Amino acid sequence: MWLVAPNATAKTIYVHLVDGNDATADGTYERPFKSWRVALRHVTSGDTIVAKNGDYRKAGRDAKWGGLDFTLTLADGLDAGDPRPDKTARPDAVGIYRYDPKNPLTIRAETRFGVILDHVRFHLARGIVVDGFDIYTNPYYRDDSGKKLNARRDGIHGDSVYEPEDSYNRVKTNDPPGSYTDKWYDRNLWTSYITIRNCRIHYECPPNGCTQSYDPMQDDDRLYLIKFNQSHHITIEDNELFDGKNSQRKPAIDLPCSDDVIVRRNLIRNCYRGIVSKGGGSRVLIEANVFVDNSGAAFSGGSTDPDLFIDGRYGDPCSFAKYESYDMTARNNLVVSTRPGERPVEPIAIWAAKNAVIENNTFVGIGERGVLLIRPGNEVDSPPRGCSRSVRLIHTENLQLRNNIFVLSGVVDETMLYQVSGEGVKVLAFDHRDNTFFNGGRDIPIGGLTDVNKELGFSRDDPKLTGGTGSNYASWMATAKSQVKGRGVSFVTQK
């Protein structure tokens, strides 16, 4: 439907944004292409592009500091050789970089972390694997007049928004513009079947450095390490994510309006929140990750900006998602709290979720402000024109918290381990059992939504954790052991 059939024999071509030469290149190792766009003209489903080692940011502004972009649509000015899928919708709704999900295009670094990029962007792309890059995002580039040069300054950003670049995210209702609506919901056109693996994604300090006067809470240039918006079938695995300033308020991985996402075996450190599923997103699996030295919740269900489109349908101004997150599962994760002296927030934050499962996780050094916080999806009620009902998301239903180990640190009498916050919040069918809360031999607090001491299978025995140190995902998981059978990550077989 989209491109010519895959070659009988898949081919590999080479690119080097600094040392290549498009005029003389043939795609071999000795004569690599110089630009991503030219290299992409020579591949199709099942092929591989290998980026030769180097710092691609040195390619400069014209090459977007090495950024790897899959953003062109049929509405853009295409050159000879650019892929041209069959036109099945409005030109600006059809991306040109679309490959067979069962036989994807692979783009990888010659050696892991051997190629440094500024960013990776997907827009209406499909069937692509990005493997082994060092993505060192610098959101501070400006031209001579001081204007920002890279408005999409996430480390990796994927979306399916059909708005022009200069009006992106300026829709001030809960529905997209009428002229866009009829194709907005065709998920066959969306960014989908994207895999990010074996990459390192992190931020640099601002031009003046991370000095004592630098306040990351006021730094609006730094956004997300990974963000997929209006996307589906996304896999994020075996990566290392590092924000660089522990108090930065953005989550490491943000997934608004995204479905069928797998986030597994990643090391996420020195970020604020970890992984956020929101905006009516569904079927997000957060599995076997390590979270260390983060300031906010490891996994969360929200929250949505009240102006963000979440699940409208043409002709029905009231058909919005009723929950931030549907069918989110977080299991077999290791969460190590913030550094000594900091006040750890709740490691689990649920914002109006339906069918969320939190099981077989191990949490170390948490609890001063509780372990679970349930909140509304949005505090502002902003129904669109023609809709009379409330669009505040206040219900959390069928939340399951099972077989987890919580090693508490610094809890006090006022600590409420299971908390509810926000006007009108309702928690329906909360299944909490077989959890261990170890508080160094001291009592477990009894306040909050429910008394954890009375839950089925409750244990306050010392889980006798050993290890839990390392410099990467494998070493953290290999050393995080416990003698408590059937709880936490002790007996999980890792890949």
MARKOL-38816 format. One record per residue: x, y, z of N, C-alpha, C, O in turn; residue in three letters. Coordinates in pm, whole numbers, plus 50000, padded with zeros to 5 digits. Layout:
N
XYZXYZXYZXYZAla...
END
This chain:
495
500834987850000500005000050000500855012550000500505022649938Met502025011750072502775024050093504005025150006504255035649945Trp504785014449998506025015049922506105002649835505264993649844Leu507135002149750507324990149669507594978449761507984980349876Val507394966349711507594954449793509044953449838509944957849767Ala509294947749958510664946350007511514938249912511024929149844Pro512794941549908513714933949824513784919649871513654916849991Asn514004910249776514174896349813515374894749905515344886649998Ala516434902449879517614902449963517804916450019518084925849946Thr517634917650150517754930850213519164936050198520124928350201Ala519304949050181520624954950163520964964150279520094968550354Lys522264966950292522784975950393523554987150325524404984550240Thr523244999450361524005010750308524545018950425524085017550538Ile525535027450396526235034850500526075049850479525935054750367Tyr526095057150594525985071650591526945077550694527215071450797Val527475089450664528295096850761528065111650736528505116850633His527395118550828526985132250803528135142250801527965153450756Leu529305138350849530455147350849531425144050736531875152950666Val531735131350719532765127250623532215121750493532995118650402Asp530885120350479530315114950356530305125150244530635136850263Gly529915120350124529855129050006528765123649915528945113449849Asn527615130649912526495125749832526795125549683526215117549610Asp527675134149638527985134849494528725122549445528565118549330Ala529545116549531530365105149489529995092249560530575081849532Thr529025092749651528705081149735527995070349655527245073149561Ala528245057849696527465046649645526855038549759526265027949736Asp526995043549883526405036949997527255026150060526825019650156Gly528465023950007529355014250068530035020250190529935032250216Thr530725011750266531425016550385532475026850348532675036650420Tyr533155024750236534225033950194533675046850134534355057050137Glu532465046650079531885058450013530455060650065529485058449992Arg530335064950190529005066450251528305079050202528925088550157Pro526965078750214526185090750186526405101050297526815097550408Phe526125113650265526365124450360525105128850433525205134850541Lys523925126150380522695130850442521725119350463521705109850385Ser520935120550570519915110550595518905109850481518495098950441Trp518525121250429517475121350327517915113950201517135106450142Arg519155116150160519655109150041519765094150069519405085949984Val520265090650185520375076350220519005069650218518875058250174Ala517985076750266516645070950272516045068750133515075061250120Leu516585075050032516095072649896516545059149841516035054549740Arg517505052849908518095040549856517675028149936518265017549918His516685029550022516265018150105514755016650102514025025650063Val514325004850144512895002150160512724992450275513654990350353Thr511554986450287511274977450399512304966150405512654960150304Ser512774963450526513724952550547515174956350533516044948450570Gly515464968150480516854972450461517404978450589516684980550686Asp518724981250587519414986950703520284998550659521004997650560Thr520215009550733521155020550717522075020350839521605020850953Ile523385019550815524355019850923525045033550923525605037750822Val524985040351036525675053151051527085050551102527255044951210Ala528075054551025529455052851069529715061851190529135072651202Lys530585057451278530825064351404531285078651383532035081551290Asn530825087651470531225101651465530235110451537529135106051570Gly530635122851563529765132751626529045140351515529605149651458Asp527825136551486527095142251373526625156451401526165163251309Tyr526715161151525526365175051554527305184751483526955196251458Arg528495179951451529465188351381529035191551239529645200051173Lys527995184651190527475187851057526805201451053526575206950946Ala526485207051170526035220851177524555222951158523755213551152Gly524225235851147522815239851144522075234351023520935230051038Arg522685234250905521995229450785521575214950798520555210850742Asp522355207250872522025193150894521315191051026521225179751075Ala520805201951086520095201351213520925194251319520405186551399Lys522225197051317523155191551415523065176251423523135170351531Trp522915170251307522875155751300521525149651327521405137351327Gly520505157751349519175152551381518655143251273518835145651154Gly517995132551317517435122551226515935124751220515215121851315Leu515445129951106514045133951094513305125550990513775123750877Asp512145120351032511225113650941509925121650942508925117150998Phe509945133450883508835142850898508155146850768507145153750772Thr508685142850654508135147550527506805140750495506605128950523Leu505905148450437504605143350391504475146150242505335152550182Thr503395141350183503145143750041502865158450013502875162649897Leu502615166350117502375180750097503675188550091503665200250054Ala504795182450127506085189350124506685189049984506265181249899Asp507675197549963508365197649835509315185849827510415186249882Gly508905175449758509715163349751510655163749632510365169949529Leu511785157049647512785156049541512665142649471512015133349521Asp513285141649355513315128949284513975118449371515025121049431Ala513375106849379513935096249459513335095149598513445084549660Gly512705105849649512045104749779510905094649770510245093849666Asp510665086849875509545077349872508225084549846508005095649895Pro507375078149769506055083949740504985073449757504665066249663Arg504425072349877503335062749899502105066849821501955078349779Pro501225057049801499965060049733499205070649811499125070149934Asp498665080249739497915090849805496535085649840495715083049752Lys496265084249971494975079050017494225089050103493125086150151Thr494805100750124494155110750209494715124450171495475125650075Ala494345134450246494935147550225496435146450226496975138950308Arg497165153450138498625151950129499345154350261500315147450291Pro498885164050341499605166950465499305156650575499875157350684Asp498405147050548498115136350643498835123450607498665113350676Ala499635123450500500305111350453501805113150461502385120550381Val502445106650557503895106950566504535098150460503925088350416Gly505745101450418506395093750311507295082650366507665073550292Ile507645083150495508555073050549507745062450622507635062450744Tyr507195053250544506305042950598506745029450543506805027350422Arg507055020350635507595007450597506774996350661505984998750752Tyr506974984250614506224972650659506554969750806507714966950837Asp505584970350898505884967651039506484953851063507244952051158Pro506144944150979506704930650995508094929450934508774919450954Lys508504939350860509794939250792510354953450792510524959450685Asn510634959050910510884973450922512224977750864513124969550840Pro512334990550842513624996650810514394998450940513855003751038Leu515654994150941516504995651060517575006151035518245005950932Thr517725015251129518785025451122519575024251251519045026551360Ile520855020651240521645018151360523015024551352523545027151244Arg523575027151470524945032151477525915020751453525625009151481Ala527085024251400528095014151371528455006151496528524993951492Glu528675013151608528815006751738527905014051835527575025751813Thr527505007351942526575013552035527175026352093528305026352143Arg526425037252085526795050652130527945056452047528535066452087Phe528255050451934529355055551852528975067251765529855073651707Gly527685070351755527205081551674526405090851763525475086451831Val526775103751765526075113651848525135121751760525545127651660Ile523855121951798522835129851729522275140151824522415138951946Leu521635150451768520945160351850519535155651887519065158351998Asp518865148851794517475144851820517045134851714517725132851613His515885128651738515205120251639513745124351637513125125851742Val513185126151516511775130351505511035121551407511535118151300Arg509805117951446508905110251360507605118151343507055123151441Phe507135119051221505835125251195505125116951089505535116850973His504055110051129503295101451038504185090750975503975086850860Leu505175086051050506085075751002505645062051054504835061151146Ala506195051450994505765037951034506855027851000507535029050899Arg506995017651088507855006351059509335009551058510025006250962Gly509845015951165511245020251170511845016051304511215017651409Ile513075010751300513845007351420515055016551427515815017451331Val515235023451540516395031951563517215025451674516695023051783Val518485022551646519255013651732520665019051759521435021251666Asp520985021351887522365023051928522945037051925524165038451932Gly522125047451915522655061051903522815067752039522135064452136Phe523745077352044523905086152159523195099152123523705107052043Asp522035101452182521205112952146521395123452254520835122652363Ile522205133352221522675143352316521995156552280522545164752207Tyr520785158352333519935169352289520415182752342520735184152460Thr520475192552254520795206252293519645215252251519525218652133Asn518775219252345517605227252307517875242252301516935250152290Pro519135246352307519445260552325519915267452197520325279052202Tyr519875260552083520305266951958519395278651921518175277451925Tyr520005290051885519255301851840519975308151722521175306351705Arg519215315551641519855322451529520395335951576520365339051695Asp520895343851482521525356551518520565366251585520985375051660Asp519275364751557518275373651617517785368751752517005375551819Ser518245356951794517825351351921516655341851913516225336552015Gly516105339551792514975330651775515415316051790516475312251741Lys514605308051858514905293851872514895287051735514055289851650Lys515855278151717515995271551588515405257451587515195251851480Leu515155251751701514605238151706513435237551803513595234351921Asn512255240751751511075241551836510735227951897510265227352011Ala510965217051824510735203651879512045199251944512905193551878Arg512195201852072513485200052135513505188152230514335187552321Arg512595178652209512685166152283513835157852224514225159752109Asp514365148652305515385139952252514855131552137515445131052029Gly513725124852162513005117452057511555121752063510935121652169Ile511005125651949509635130651944508905124051827509395124151714His507745118351857506905112751751505495117851764504965118651875Gly504875121251652503485125951658502775123151528503355118451430Asp501465126251529500635124851411499745137051394498675136251336Ser500195148351446499425160651442499535166951304500635168551252Val498405170551245498405175351108498515190451096498365195950987Tyr498775197251206498895211751202500235215951145501225208751158Glu500285227551083501585232851038502505235451155502045237451267Pro503805235451130504795237251235504555249951315504705249851438Glu504195260851249504095273651320502815274851404502675284451479Asp501895265351391500695265951474500545253451560499485251151617Ser501595245451568501525232751643501095235051788501605243951856Tyr500155226851832499675226751971499045239952014499075243552132Asn498475247251918497775259551954496265257851950495525267651962Arg495795245651934494365243051935493855245252077494345238852170Val492895254052096492435257652229491075251752263490355257152348Lys490705241052198489515233552238489925218952249491055215352217Thr488995210752294489295196552306489085188952176489055176652178Asn488945195552067488775189151938489675195951836489875208051845Asp490225188651741491055194951638490215203451544488985202351545Pro490845211751463490085220351372489175212151281489525201051240Pro488005217751249487015210351171487545205151039487185194150997Gly488405212950972488895208650842489845196850852490155190450752Ser490315193850974491235182750994490535170251048491085159251045Tyr489305172251097488725162151184488475148851115488705138351177Thr488025148750990487605136250930488745126250914488495114250910Asp489995130950904491115121850891491965120651017492885112551023Lys491645128751116492435128451239492415114651302493385110551365Trp491325107451285491125094851356491545082651276491375071451324Tyr492075084351157492525072951077493895068551127494905074151086Asp493915058651216495185054851278496105047451182497275045451213Arg495615043551068496515037850967497505048150917498555044650862Asn497185060950937498075071650891499025076351001499985083550972Leu498765072551124499525077951238500945072451243501265062351181Trp501785079351319503095073751356502865060751431502105060451528Thr503515049951387503225036851445504345027051418505155028951326Ser504395016551497505375005751482506795011251477507565008351386Tyr507115019151579508445024951593509135018151712508525016351817Ile510395014451695511185008551803512425017051827513165020351734Thr512645020651954513845027751997514575018252091514045014752197Ile515795014252055516505004752141517995007852148518585013452055Arg518585004152260520045005052280520585019252265521765020952233Asn519765029252288520205043152275520475049252412519965044552514Cys521265059952412521475068152531520915081952498521305088152399Arg519995086852583519285099352553519425108352674519015104652784Ile520015120152656520305128852769520405143352723520465146152603His520415152552821520495166952795521875172452831522535167452922Tyr522275182652758523435190552796523015201652891521825204752905Glu523995207652956523725219753034523485231452938523895230652822Cys522835242152983522665254052898524025260152864525035256352923Pro524055269552769525345275152724526215280452837527445279452829Pro525615285952941526415291253052526735280653158527355283653260Asn526305268253131526605257453224525525255753329524695264553350Gly525545244153396524635241653507525235247753633525675240653724Cys525255260853636525855268053747524925268253867523785263653859Thr525395273553977524585274054099523345282654078522315280154141Gln523425292553992522285301353968521275295353870520175300553855Ser521655284553803520755278353705519625271053775519875262553862Tyr518385274153740517215268053801516495259553697515795265053612Asp516655246353701516025237953599514505238453604513845235453504Pro513925242253718512475243353726511955255053643510755255553613Met512825264253606512425275653523512975274453381512885283953304Gln513515262953347514105260953215513075254653123512905242453122Asp512375263053045511325258052957511875252252827511115246852747Asp513175253252805513755247352685513895232152699513745224952601Asp514175227552818514335213152839512955206852854512185210352944Arg512645197552766511335191152774511505176252804511955172652912Leu511155167752713511125153452738512315146652672512815151152569Tyr512755135952732513775127852666513125119952552513695119052443Leu511955114252578511195107252474509735111352486509165111052596Ile509125115252375507695118252375507065113052247507515116152137Lys505995105152263505175101052149503745105652175503165102452278Phe503205113052080501875119052090501035114251972501485114851858Asn499805109551999498985103951892499785093751810499975095451689Gln500235083351876501025072851812500575059351866499905058651969Ser500945048651796500595035451847501635025051806502365026851709His501675014351883502645003551866504075009051867504795008751768His504425014151985505755019752008506485010852109505915006852211Ile507745007752080508574999852172509815007752209510535012552121Thr510055009152339511215016552391511935006952484511455004252594Ile513095001652442513714991052520515234992052521515864996152424Glu515804988252635517254987152652517985000352630519085000652575Asp517365011252673517965024552660518415029652796518005024652900Asn519295039852792519705047052912519235061552898519605068352802Glu518435066252994517895079752990518395087453111518315082653225Leu518915099453086519545107453191519245122053166519575127353060Phe518605128753264518215142653242519325152553274519435162953208Asp520155149553373521255158453405520995167653520521935172053587Gly519725170853547519365178753665518175171953730517105170453669Lys518365167753854517405159053919516045165653942515045158653956Asn515995178953947514735185653978513965190253855512945197053869Ser514415186853735513665190653616512265184453621512125172753654Gln511245192253587509875188053616509255179053510508195173153535Arg509845177653395509245169653290509565154853309510645151453357Lys508625145953272508945131653279509955127653173510115134553072Pro510625116553196511585111553098510885106752972511335109552861Ala509785099352988509045093952874507585098152888506925094552985Ile507085105752792505725111052795504935104752680505395104752566Asp503735099452711502995091652612501535096352602500635088152621Leu501265109052572499875113352559499215107452435499805107252327Pro497995102652452497175097752340497865086652261497655085552140Cys498665078552326499385067852258498915054252308498675052352428Ser498795044752215498285031552247499325020752214500195022752129Asp499215009452284500044997752256501535001352261502255000252162Asp501955005552379503345009852401504015000052497503424996252598Val505244996052466506044987552555507284995352594508034999952508Ile507494997052725508685003752778509364993752871508854991052980Val510504988152832511074977252910512604977652908513224981752810Arg513184973153019514624971453036515394984453010516474984152952Arg514844995653053515535008453041516085012653177515515009353281Asn517195019853175517735026153295517375040953288517825048053198Leu516565045653384516055059453383516545066053511516095062453620Ile517455075653500518055081453619518155096653610518225102453501Arg518155102953727518275117453738517245124853653517565134853590Asn516025119853652514935126653583513935131153690514155129153809Cys512845137153647511795140453743510845128653746511175118553808Tyr509695129353683508865117453672509475107753571510285111753487Arg509085095153580509655085153492508865083453363509245089153261Gly507765075753367506985072453248505545076453272504945072553373Ile504975084153181503625089553199502745085053083503035087852967Val501665077953116500645074253018499415082753045498875082353156Ser498975090352946497885099852972497105102852845497345096852740Lys496165112252857495415116652740494535105852679494265106052559Gly494085096252763493275085452710494095074452646493535065652579Gly495425074652664496275064152609495935050552669495425049852780Gly496215039952595495805026752642496865016152613497685017552522Ser496815005752692497684994052677499154997952676499884995252581Arg499565004252784500975007852804501574998052905501084996953018Val502624991052864503304981352950504654987252992505494990352908Leu504844988553124506084993853182506724982153257506294978753367Ile507744976153200508214963253249509734962753263510474966353171Glu510174958153381511594954953404512514966653375513554965053312Ala512124978553422512974990453412513614993253547513154988453651Asn514705001053544515335005853667515195021053671515585028053577Val514625026153781514495040553804515385043853924515225037954031Phe516325053153906517235056254016517485071254022517675077853920Val517485076754144517765090954169516825100154093517255110454041Asp515545096754087514555105454024513765112754132513625107854244Asn513245124654099512555132954197511065130354206510445133054309Ser510465124954099509025123154095508635108654083509465099654099Gly507365106454054506835092854046507495085053934507815090453828Ala507705072153960508305063653857507335061353743507725061953626Ala506075058653774505075057053668503785063753711503465064553830Phe503065068353611501975077553639500955076753527501255072453416Ser499735081153558498685081353458498335095053405497365095953330Gly499035105553438498595118753389499625129453419500775126153449Gly499245142053411497875146253387497775153653255498775158253200Ser496555154753205496325160953075496075175853088495365180253179Thr496645183552998496285197552981494815198052940494415190652850Asp494005206453003492585206752966492325210852821491235208452770Pro493315216952755493135220552615493575209552519493435211052398Asp494095198452572494645188052485493535179152431492705174052506Leu493535177352300492605167752239492925153852291494095149952295Phe491905146352332492185132952381491445121952307492085111952273Ile490165123052279489505111952210488195116452145487185109652159Asp488185127652077486955132452016486565124451894487375116751841Gly485345126051848484875120351722484085131051648483355138851708Arg484235131151518483595141351436482085141251457481445130751450Tyr481525152951484480085154151501479595151651641478405153251668Gly480485147651733480075145151871481005152851963482095147951994Asp480615164752007481515173152087481775167852227482605173452299Pro481065157152269481225152152405481925138552412481995132652520Cys482445133452303482985119852305484465119952340485325117352255Ser484755122852465486135123052511486415111352602485495105452660Phe487665108052615488045097452707487605101152848487665112852888Ala487165091252923486735093553061487835090453161487665092753281Lys488955085253114490095082053200491375086653131491475086453008Tyr492335090753211493645094453155494335082653089494915083752981Glu494245071253156495005059553111494135047153121493435045153221Ser494175038953017493425026453016494415014753008495335014752927Tyr494205004753094494984992253085496484994553091497234989053010Asp496925002453186498355004453207498864993853305498234991553409Met499994987553273500584977453360502034981153388502814983853296Thr502404981253517503794983453558504214971453643503674969353752Ala505154963653593505534951553665507034949053654507694952753557Arg507554942653758508964938253760509944949753745511024947953687Asn509594961553797510484973053792511204974753927510694970954032Asn512394980553920513154983954040513224999154050513685005753958Leu512755004654163512715019154183513575022454305513235018554417Val514685029554283515575033654391515405048654409515535056154313Val515105052954532514665066654555515765076854531516895073654496Ser515365089454553516275100654533517425100254633517415092454728Thr518395108654610519595108954693519265113054836518265119854860Arg520105109054932519865112655073519695127655090520405135655029Pro518745131455176518505145555202517365151455121516855162055156Gly516955144755012515835149654934514545143154982514565132455044Glu513425149654953512125144554996511515136754880511025142754784Arg511525123654885510975116054773509455117354768508785116254871Pro508915119654649507465119854634506985105454618507785096054621Val505685103854601505135090454586505685083954459505665090254354Glu506165071554467506705065254346505645061254246505945059154128Pro504375060054291503285056454201502245067654206501695070454312Ile501985073854093500965084454085499935080353980500265079053862Ala498715078554022497645074453932496705086253911496145091654007Ile496535090253786495695101753754494505096853671494575096553548Trp493425093153736492205088953667492485077553569492365079353448Ala492855066053622493195054553539492115043853550491465042453654Ala491935036253443491045024753444491865012253413492595011753315Lys491725002153498492404989253480493924990853482494604986253391Asn494434997353585495884998453603496344987353697495714984653799Ala497454980853662498004969953741499444973353778500264975953691Val499734973353908501074976153959501494963654038501004961554149Ile502394955453984502684942754051504144938654036504804941653937Glu504624931754139505964925954140507054936354116508034933754046Asn506894948054175507914958454168508624959354303508054955554406Asn509844964354303510584966754426510904981554436511484987354344Thr510534987754549510745001954573511665003354694511374998054801Phe512775010454677513775011554783513925026154824514135034854739Val513825028854956514095042155009513025052354983513325063954958Gly511755048154988510645057254959509705057455079509885049855174Ile508695066155075507645065555173507415077755258506395078355327Gly508305087755258508095099455343506785106355309506115111655397Glu506435106455181505155112355139504215101755084503345104855002Arg504375089355126503495078755081504105070754967505205073554922Gly503355060654923503835052354811502895052954692503295049754580Val501635056854714500645057354606499805069854622499275072554730Leu499685077654515498845089554513497855088454399498235086054285Leu496565090254429495505089754328494925103654315494475109554414Ile494935109054193494525122854168493545123554052493365113653981Arg492915135154031492095136853910492975138653788494145142553799Pro492425135853672493195137553550493425152053515494465155453459Gly492485160753548492655175153525491855182653631490785178153673Asn492375193753673491695201753775490745212053713489875217353782Glu490895214653585490095224953518489045218453430489355209653350Val487795222553446486705217253365486505226353245486055237653260Asp486815221553125486725230153007485995222852895486615219352794Ser484675220552911483935213752804483915222152677483795234352684Pro484045215752562484045223152436482645228152400481665224352464Pro482575236552301481305242052257480355230752216480735221752141Arg479135231352266478135221152231478125209252323477335200052304Gly478985209252423479035198052518478655203152656479305212252708Cys477625197452717477145202452845477715194752963477645199653076Ser478265182952940478735175053054480125179453098480845186053023Arg480475175753218481815178553269482845169853199482575158153168Ser484015175453173485095167353116486225165353218487315160853182Val485965168753345486945165553449487025150453467485995143653470Arg488225145453478488435131053491488735128253639489825131253686Leu487785122653711487915121353856487845106853904488045104254023Ile487555097353815487365083553857488635075253831489225076153724His489025067453928490015056853909489315043653941488745042054049Thr489365034353848488585022053860489445009853834490265009553742Glu489254999753917489924986853903491444988453907492154983753817Asn491924995054010493364996454033493854984554115493304981654221Leu494884977854067495414965954133496864968454175497704971854092Gln497134966854305498464969054361498834956254437498364954054549Leu499684947754375499884934354428501344930154424502084933654332Arg501744922554525503044915654525504234925154510505234921654448Asn504124937054566505214946654560505974946854692505424943354797Asn507224951154687508024953454807508284968354818508784974654724Ile507954974154934508204988154961509154989055081508764985855193Phe510384993355057511324995655166511235010455201511745018955127Val510585013555313510265027355348511475034255410512375027955466Leu511455047555397512575055455450512025068555504511545076955429Ser512115070455636511765083255694510295085855709509905097555720Gly509435075555710508015078255727507745083155869508445079455964Val506735091455881506355097056011504905093656039504225087855954Val504425097256157503065093756197502025099056099500985092856078Asp502305110856039501335116955949501385111355807500545114755724Glu502355102955778502485097355644501285088655610500905079955689Thr500695090855495499605082455445500115075055323500355081055218Met500295062055336500925054355229500055053855105500575054754993Leu498725052355121497805053055007497025066055021496255067655116Tyr497235075454928496645088654940495675091654826495795086154717Gln494725100354854493825105754752493875120854761493825126554870Val493985127554645494065142154643493225147554529493225141954419Ser492495158454555491715164854449490235163754474489735153554522Gly489515174454441488085175054465487335164854381487535163954260Glu486465157354447485575148154376486185135054333485515127154267Gly487435132354366488085120054321487395107854383487115107654503Val487135097754299486515085454345487365073554302487835072854189Lys487555064354397488345052354369487415040454379486865037654486Val487235033354268486305022154261487085009254240487935008554151Leu486814999054319487424985854304488944986554314489644984054216Ala489434990054433490874990654460491304977354520490964974354634Phe492054969454444492514956254487493984957354530494874957954445Asp494224957554662495594958754712495864947254808495174945754908His496884939054775497144927154857498544921754831499184924754730Arg498984913654927500274906554915501434916054892502364913054817Asp501394927454957502504937054951503314936455080502774933555187Asn504594939255070505484940055185505894954455207506374961055115Thr505704959455330506134972855368507144971455480506774968255593Phe508404973755451509424972655555509874986655596510284994655512Phe509784989355727510105002655778511225001855882511185008755984Asn512194993455855513324992255947512944987356085513584990856184Gly511884979256093511434974056221510434982756291509894978656394Gly510154994856240509185003756303507785000956249507614993556153Arg506775007056314505395005156272505165010756132505875019756087Asp504165005156065503755010055933502585019755955501625016056022Ile502635032055900501535041755920500195036055877500125027955785Pro499125040455944497805034655920496855044355848495765040155811Ile497225056855828496295066655770496185065355620496905057555557Gly495265073355563495125073955418493875067255368492925065055444Gly493885063955239492715057955174492315044855241491135041955255Leu493315037055283493045024355350494265020655433495365025555408Thr494085012055529495165007955617495894996155554495354985155545Asp497114998455512497864987855444498154976155538498364964955492Val498164978655669498444968055765497374957155763497644945855805Asn496184960155714495084950755717494814944255582493864936455569Lys495624947355482495344941555352495744926755349496614922555425Glu495104919055262495354904755249496824902355212497354908455120Leu497454893455287498834889855254499854900255295501014899255254Gly499464910155374500404920655415501594914655490501434905155567Phe502784920155466503984915755537504834927655572505004936855491Ser505384927655695506324937955734507714932055757508574938455818Arg507934919855709509224913255726510294919955641510024925155533Asp511514919755691512654925055617512834917055489513084905055496Asp512734923355371512904915855245514344911755220514624904155127Pro515274916655303516694913055293517224915255151517744906155087Lys517064927555107517564931254975519084931254977519704935355076Leu519674926854870521124927554852521414933854718520604932954626Thr522564940054707522944946054579522184958754552522054967254640Gly521674959954432520964972054394521884983454362521554995054388Gly523044980454307523974990854263524434987354123524374975754082Thr524894997254051525374994553916525465007153836525065017853881Gly525995005953716526165017453628525285016553504525255025853423Ser524575005453488523675003953374522544994453413522504989353524Asn521634992353319520454984253352520844970153397520344965253498Tyr521724963553322522054949653350522644947953490522284938653561Ala523554956953529524184955453659523234958653773523334952553880Ser522304968053753521314970753857520434958453877520224954153991Trp519914952953771518984941753785519684929053833519084921053905Met520934927153795521664915253836521954915153985522094904454045Ala522034927154046522384927854187521204930654278521364930554400Thr520024933054223518844936254304518114923454342517214919154271Ala518504917554451517934904754492517234906054627517564914654708Lys516274897454650515544897154777515244882654814515174873854728Ser515084880354945514744866954990513234865155009512804854855061Gln512444874754967511004873654979510454866854854510534872554744Val509914855054869509414847754753508114853754700507234857654777Lys508014854254570506774858154506506464872954509505374876954467Gly507404881254557507144895654562508344903054507509474898254514Arg508104914754452509204922454394509764915854271509104907554208Gly510994919354236511594914554111512574903154134513324899754042Val512604897254253513654887754289513724875854196514824871454159Ser512574870454158512584857854084512144859653940511674850153876Phe512304871553888511964874253750513164870853663514284875053692Val512944863253558514014860053464514154871253364513234874153288Thr515324877653366515554888953276516194884153147516874873953142Gln515944891853042516524888552912518034890552915518704888352815Lys
END
